[in-house]
Amino acid sequence: MPVRLDKPWIPLTPEHIEQLPGHLGVYQLADAAGEIVYIGMAGGRSLFGLNGALTAALDAPPASATQFRCEVTMAYHTRYLELLQAYRYDHGRLPVGNIEVDESRLGHLHLG
């Protein structure tokens, strides 16, 4: 599996979200230009999994998010940290919607 999530973007709309399962996983939100603005996870405490997490994002989109992509995984926390690390490696910072993340918990990722 590649480190970066490279699935196509899907419009952040009720019609697209209602098709999602209630599974655990990770997701990315992007603005209209396709710039990742938030990386999130639907973990064991998430009500309705990815469906619920993205419904919440639709109700209050972080950083003007208009589209999403997601990945179902039981290792959601590890994958979430991996996606944050990869983004930081590529951009030298975290997405604008993830400013609350303690970067010291991310460690170092060697992607070369």
C-alpha positions in Angstrom: 0.0 0.0 0.0 1.4 3.4 -0.9 2.0 5.8 2.0 0.0 8.7 0.4 -3.7 8.4 -0.2 -4.1 8.9 -3.9 -7.7 8.0 -4.6 -9.8 10.4 -6.7 -11.5 13.3 -4.9 -15.3 13.0 -4.4 -17.6 16.0 -3.9 -18.4 16.6 -0.2 -22.2 16.3 -0.6 -24.9 14.4 1.3 -25.5 12.2 -1.8 -21.9 11.0 -1.8 -21.5 10.6 1.9 -24.7 8.6 2.4 -23.2 5.9 0.1 -20.3 5.4 2.6 -20.3 2.5 5.0 -20.1 2.9 8.7 -16.6 1.4 8.7 -13.5 2.6 10.5 -10.9 4.4 8.5 -9.1 7.6 7.5 -10.1 10.5 5.2 -8.7 13.6 3.7 -10.6 16.8 2.9 -9.6 19.2 0.2 -10.6 22.6 -1.0 -11.9 23.3 -4.6 -8.3 23.4 -5.9 -7.6 19.9 -4.6 -5.3 21.1 -1.8 -5.6 18.9 1.3 -6.9 21.1 4.1 -7.6 18.4 6.7 -6.7 14.8 7.5 -9.0 12.9 9.9 -9.9 9.5 11.1 -13.1 7.6 12.0 -12.0 5.5 14.9 -13.6 3.2 17.4 -15.4 6.1 19.2 -16.8 7.6 16.0 -20.5 7.3 15.6 -21.3 5.6 12.3 -17.6 5.4 11.2 -16.6 7.2 8.0 -20.2 8.1 7.2 -20.6 9.9 10.5 -17.2 11.6 10.4 -17.8 13.0 6.9 -21.4 14.0 7.7 -19.9 16.1 10.6 -17.4 17.5 8.2 -20.2 18.4 5.8 -22.1 20.2 8.5 -19.0 22.3 9.5 -16.4 21.9 6.8 -12.9 22.7 8.0 -10.9 25.2 6.0 -13.5 25.5 3.2 -13.3 21.8 2.3 -15.5 20.8 -0.7 -14.3 17.3 -1.5 -13.0 14.2 0.2 -11.4 10.8 -0.2 -11.2 8.0 2.3 -9.8 4.6 3.0 -11.3 1.8 5.1 -8.8 0.4 7.6 -8.9 -1.2 11.0 -5.4 0.4 11.6 -7.0 3.8 11.4 -4.9 5.5 14.1 -1.6 4.3 12.6 -2.7 5.2 9.1 -3.9 8.6 10.3 -0.5 9.4 11.8 1.2 8.1 8.6 -0.9 10.4 6.4 0.0 13.4 8.6 3.7 12.5 8.5 3.6 12.2 4.7 1.9 15.5 4.3 4.4 17.2 6.7 7.2 15.6 4.8 5.9 16.9 1.4 4.9 20.4 2.6 7.0 21.2 5.7 3.8 21.7 7.7 0.5 20.1 8.6 -2.7 20.8 6.7 -4.4 24.1 7.8 -7.2 22.2 9.5 -4.9 20.1 11.6 -3.3 22.8 13.6 -4.4 21.2 16.9 -2.2 18.1 16.2 0.9 17.8 18.5 3.6 17.4 15.9 6.0 15.8 18.5 3.7 12.7 18.4 4.3 12.3 14.7 8.0 11.3 14.9 10.0 11.2 11.6 9.1 9.6 8.4 11.7 8.8 5.8 10.0 8.7 2.4 13.0 9.4 0.1 
